[in-house]
Amino acid sequence: MGDLGNKADQAQGKIKEGAGKATGDRELEGEGKGDQMSAKAQGAMDDAKKKAGDAAEKMKGMFGSKE
């Protein structure tokens, strides 16, 4: 998704959580917290993919690409 999309999803979750707290809607509050956690997890996965790709490129550079 990308960092910007993850940040937007986190912000949307924060808004839902706040709206749930303000209205006493525990389901909406929980949904907002879940959205935030999901966006954070997706961000961590995106970071891990990027680091793995960077490491693979570095290894190609060290040992030469056979392509």
C-alpha positions in Angstrom: 0.0 0.0 0.0 2.8 2.4 0.8 3.6 4.7 3.7 1.1 7.4 2.8 -1.8 4.9 2.5 -0.9 3.3 5.8 -0.8 6.8 7.5 -4.2 7.6 6.1 -5.6 4.3 7.3 -4.1 5.0 10.8 -5.7 8.5 10.8 -9.0 7.1 9.7 -8.9 4.5 12.5 -8.0 7.2 15.0 -11.1 9.2 13.9 -13.3 6.2 14.2 -11.9 5.4 17.7 -12.5 9.0 18.8 -16.0 9.1 17.4 -16.8 5.8 19.2 -15.5 7.2 22.5 -17.4 10.5 22.0 -20.7 8.7 21.3 -20.3 5.7 23.6 -20.2 3.3 20.7 -17.8 0.7 21.9 -18.1 -1.2 18.6 -17.0 1.8 16.5 -14.2 2.5 19.0 -13.0 -1.1 18.7 -13.2 -1.0 14.9 -11.1 2.2 14.9 -8.5 0.6 17.1 -8.5 -2.5 14.8 -8.0 -0.3 11.7 -5.0 1.4 13.4 -3.4 -1.9 14.3 -4.0 -3.3 10.8 -2.4 -0.2 9.2 0.6 -0.5 11.5 1.0 -4.1 10.7 0.8 -3.4 7.0 3.4 -0.7 7.4 5.7 -3.2 9.2 5.3 -5.7 6.4 6.0 -3.1 3.7 9.2 -2.1 5.6 10.3 -5.8 5.8 9.7 -6.3 2.1 11.7 -3.3 1.3 14.6 -4.4 3.5 14.5 -7.9 2.0 14.6 -6.4 -1.5 17.5 -4.1 -0.5 19.4 -7.0 1.0 18.9 -9.1 -2.2 20.2 -6.2 -4.4 23.2 -5.9 -2.1 23.9 -9.6 -2.4 23.6 -9.4 -6.2 26.2 -6.6 -6.1 28.5 -8.6 -3.9 28.4 -11.8 -5.9 27.4 -10.6 -9.3 24.2 -11.2 -11.0 23.9 -14.3 -13.2 21.0 -12.9 -15.2 
